[in-house]
Amino acid sequence: MNDMTGSAIDDRLILPPVLDMSAAPELLTNLRRRLAAAAALRIDASGVETITLACMQIILAALNSGPGVRVEHPSAAFTSAFEELGLSLGRAEGALSQAEDSKSASEEPAMPKRILTIDDSKTIRDMLRLTLLDAGFEVLQAVDGQDGVETLAKEPVDLVITDINMPKMDGYGVIRHMRANAAHKSTPILVLTTESEVEKRNLAREAGATGWMVKPFDPDRLIETIHKVSP
């Protein structure tokens, strides 16, 4: 992969042609570093020829992190990759601006809701954490289903976001465990998975899931869904 740090010019980050799974950790590191150094960042996507789901998710999270972050000159391959999955690059700034307006309008903001994310993919956990923290939530994380139920036994949470396919205990097991516990009979549970089959969605609903979203997630839609199920 090309050195993205070497491609950074002032407030501009030039993306390399290939953004595959191996490129995701470096992309995440570079975006975090640049966003920590400055509030504004222009992401030049003019040379992108290939982009995978993990890198798309990282870019969406970066766009949702501040009003000064934007994508410039997206290539046809870059644009079509997002359009094929029904993801929008243009809504993150507006959603964030509305969130900031809501914060300033509240003299005494309520305590942030605490969300537990359960996923065996570090990339997805990082993206969820970035998205949820930027939206003002407190975030706990678990690396698999068993780790998730152990965390639930020790920490109170307002909502759970869980994957389905995980080692030790899958998402269905997590949902059933929670619904069998009086403390979590009504805790909202969102399923976030690559699965899209109706049968699996119905199985999750029967187990007690509140909602179902397919990866890669749209940060705006995720936050909107959280507010709907946990007002």
VENDA-V361581 format. One record per helix or strand. SS is the DSSP state (H for helix, E for strand). FROM is the first residue (numbers start at 0). LEN is the number of residues. If there is no record, write none. Layout:
ss->(SS | SS)
from->(FROM | FROM)
len->(LEN | LEN)
//
This chain:
ss->(E | E | E | H | E | E | H | E | H | H | E | H | E | H | E | H | H | E | H | E | H)
from->(7 | 11 | 17 | 20 | 40 | 49 | 52 | 68 | 75 | 91 | 113 | 121 | 137 | 144 | 158 | 170 | 181 | 187 | 197 | 210 | 218)
len->(2 | 3 | 2 | 17 | 4 | 2 | 11 | 4 | 9 | 14 | 5 | 13 | 5 | 10 | 4 | 9 | 3 | 6 | 10 | 4 | 11)
//
